[in-house]
Amino acid sequence: MEIKDRVFIVTGASSGIGLSTAIVLSERGAKVALLARSTDALKELARKLPGSFPFTVDMTQFDRVREAVAAVHQQYGRIDGLVNNAGRSYAAAIEEIEPPLRSTPSLRRPIVPCPLRQHPRPTSSKSFLSSWSQTCPAPSASTWKVSASP
């Protein structure tokens, strides 16, 4: 996948793997949207990464996640890739967590409409998924099928 001039969202970008990933993507010429809870760390990182876009968000606040995706799309005009790295630990059994987390919370649902604008008329679902996997590797085929249902 060509990295230069692509737009990536990196969650958990203020430390650890997210921070390292954001730096490497930027060094390879990507435009990086930096998402994390730490405003100060994001501002500092954004000063070091040209063309980056910091957005403070707690990934468990789903309305804020939607706002973040909309802001990234407004900033860059598109979203080409997602590194959904933000982590969260819970001191409870999975059944006790609200909202119920049967699968990893992610940005996939809010991002799905973005590639539809980028690729408005795929010739088939297979060609769309092939194109998607090259530009937005986060969602799976099952995500596309659910979101594309009438």
C-alpha positions in Angstrom: 0.0 0.0 0.0 1.3 3.4 -0.9 1.6 5.6 2.2 2.6 8.9 0.8 -0.2 11.5 0.8 -2.7 9.0 2.2 -4.9 10.0 5.2 -4.7 7.8 8.3 -6.5 7.9 11.6 -4.4 6.6 14.5 -6.2 6.0 17.8 -4.2 5.9 21.0 -1.7 8.2 19.2 -0.4 9.8 22.4 1.8 6.9 23.6 3.1 3.4 22.9 2.3 1.6 19.7 -0.1 4.4 18.5 2.6 7.0 19.0 5.2 4.9 17.1 2.7 4.2 14.3 1.8 7.8 13.9 5.5 8.8 13.7 6.3 6.2 11.1 3.3 7.0 8.9 4.2 10.7 9.0 7.8 10.0 8.2 6.6 8.1 5.1 4.5 11.0 4.0 1.1 10.2 5.3 -1.3 12.8 6.7 -2.1 11.5 10.2 -5.2 12.3 12.3 -4.0 11.8 15.9 -6.8 10.6 18.2 -6.3 10.1 22.0 -7.5 11.3 25.4 -4.4 13.4 26.2 -4.8 16.8 24.7 -1.4 18.0 25.8 0.4 15.0 24.4 -1.5 15.3 21.1 -0.6 19.0 20.8 3.0 18.3 21.4 3.0 15.4 18.9 1.2 17.5 16.3 3.9 20.1 16.5 6.5 17.4 15.5 4.4 15.8 12.7 3.8 18.1 9.7 0.3 17.9 8.3 -1.1 16.0 11.3 -4.4 16.8 12.9 -4.9 16.3 16.7 -8.3 15.5 18.0 -8.9 14.7 21.7 -11.4 11.9 22.1 -12.2 9.1 24.6 -13.0 6.1 22.4 -15.7 5.0 24.8 -17.8 8.1 24.1 -19.3 7.1 20.8 -20.9 10.5 19.9 -17.4 12.1 20.3 -15.9 9.3 18.1 -18.5 10.2 15.4 -17.5 13.9 15.8 -13.8 13.0 15.5 -14.4 11.1 12.2 -16.4 14.0 10.8 -13.7 16.4 11.8 -11.0 14.3 10.2 -13.0 14.0 7.0 -13.6 17.7 7.0 -9.9 18.4 7.6 -8.6 16.2 4.8 -11.6 15.4 2.6 -11.2 11.7 2.9 -10.0 8.8 5.1 -7.7 6.2 3.6 -6.8 4.0 6.5 -7.4 3.4 10.2 -5.0 2.1 12.9 -7.5 1.4 15.7 -5.0 1.1 18.5 -6.7 2.7 21.5 -6.8 0.4 24.4 -9.0 0.2 27.4 -9.0 -2.1 30.4 -12.1 -2.9 32.4 -12.1 -4.2 36.0 -15.3 -6.2 35.4 -16.5 -9.3 33.7 -17.4 -8.7 30.0 -21.1 -9.2 30.8 -21.0 -6.3 33.4 -19.6 -3.7 31.0 -22.0 -1.0 29.7 -22.5 -0.7 26.8 -22.1 -4.4 26.2 -18.8 -5.1 24.4 -19.1 -8.4 22.6 -16.6 -7.2 20.0 -13.9 -4.5 20.0 -15.3 -1.0 20.0 -14.0 0.7 16.9 -14.3 3.5 14.4 -15.4 1.2 11.6 -19.1 2.2 11.6 -18.5 6.0 11.5 -15.8 5.6 8.8 -17.8 3.3 6.5 -19.6 6.2 4.7 -16.3 8.0 3.9 -15.1 5.4 1.4 -18.5 5.3 -0.2 -18.0 9.0 -1.1 -14.5 8.2 -2.4 -15.7 5.1 -4.4 -19.3 6.0 -5.3 -19.9 3.4 -8.0 -18.1 0.1 -7.5 -18.7 -2.3 -10.4 -19.2 -5.1 -7.9 -19.0 -5.7 -4.2 -15.8 -7.7 -4.8 -14.1 -4.8 -6.7 -15.3 -2.4 -3.9 -13.8 -4.6 -1.2 -10.6 -4.9 -3.2 -10.4 -1.2 -3.5 -11.4 -0.7 0.1 -8.7 -3.1 1.4 -6.1 -1.0 -0.5 -7.4 2.4 0.9 -9.3 1.6 4.1 -8.1 -1.7 5.6 -10.1 -1.4 8.8 -13.5 -2.7 7.9 -14.1 -6.3 7.1 -16.3 -7.7 4.4 -19.0 -8.4 6.9 -19.0 -4.7 8.0 -19.5 -3.7 4.4 -22.4 -6.2 3.9 -24.2 -4.9 7.0 -23.7 -1.3 6.2 -24.6 -1.7 2.5 -27.9 -3.4 3.2 -31.0 -1.4 2.2 
